[in-house]
Amino acid sequence: MKSLSDVYKLNDGFTIPCVGFGTFLSRDGQECYDAVREALKTGYRHVDTAAFYGNERSVGEAIRDSGVNRDDVFVTTKVWNDDQGYDNTMRAFEKSYKNLGLGYVNLYLIHWPIPAGHEHDYRELNKGTWKAFAELKAQKLIRSAGVSNFLPEHIDYLIEESGMTPAVNQIELHPALRQDETVDYCFSRGIVVEAWRPILKGEADKNPQLAAVAKKHNVTASQVCLRWELQRGILPLPKSVHADRIRENADIFSFELDEEDFALIASIPEHRYGSHPLNFGKKR
């Protein structure tokens, strides 16, 4: 990968730009609108949002106003936990579709595998949601279907029940949560892995190993994180509402990490910032 415009090929034949622009916690309205406009101006062609983020309307407006051709921007959104199941998903998608106002969605994801309170029936909910995704694909309202925060066991169930393999699995992944088992599983099935919270919740600069690698390459610790993910074949989704950081996070193609760097990063103690896939709302 040599630029923001380079792509991974999905297992359904579509392509996806190798770096995405995240919008989690970008406030709906001017803040989110300006951030997405700046990202597109910088060269991002992949924008990630979700119904839960509450900013789909601003994301869609920014893309429409950007002057960039709609077909050149890859847009992802997600169905929230409360809207899982076939009928609920179809209604939720209609709302997201209208909020975005972009004619189609490039990638639609199931946001979490086990909604809180549905530990006993989450498989049936996933199955119904996945059936809705298949219908939305057939109607060409979405191009690709995927999942988020799914473990291999969750993906196996979807494949066994439907025969349709997710194109993407978006998971919390960064140098302090390397997710080797899930990554290897996804790669073996042609599933692209996306990394949310790729720069350690903005705390990369506080990590001594990352700081050492950054100093060696004369870059920032955040850039090291994103480059590390990219060299693993993982698609990072950095988020910022600050123009300088948006540009910095895109500048990750002028250096390369070596084996020594990878070994040092592998020594970082692992910890999770977000919810555990088996226990939504808790880290374990």
Summary of the structure (lengths in Angstrom):
residues: 284
radius of gyration: 18.0
end to end distance: 34.0
largest distance: 53.3
contacts: 953
relative contact order: 0.13
helix: 45%
strand: 17%
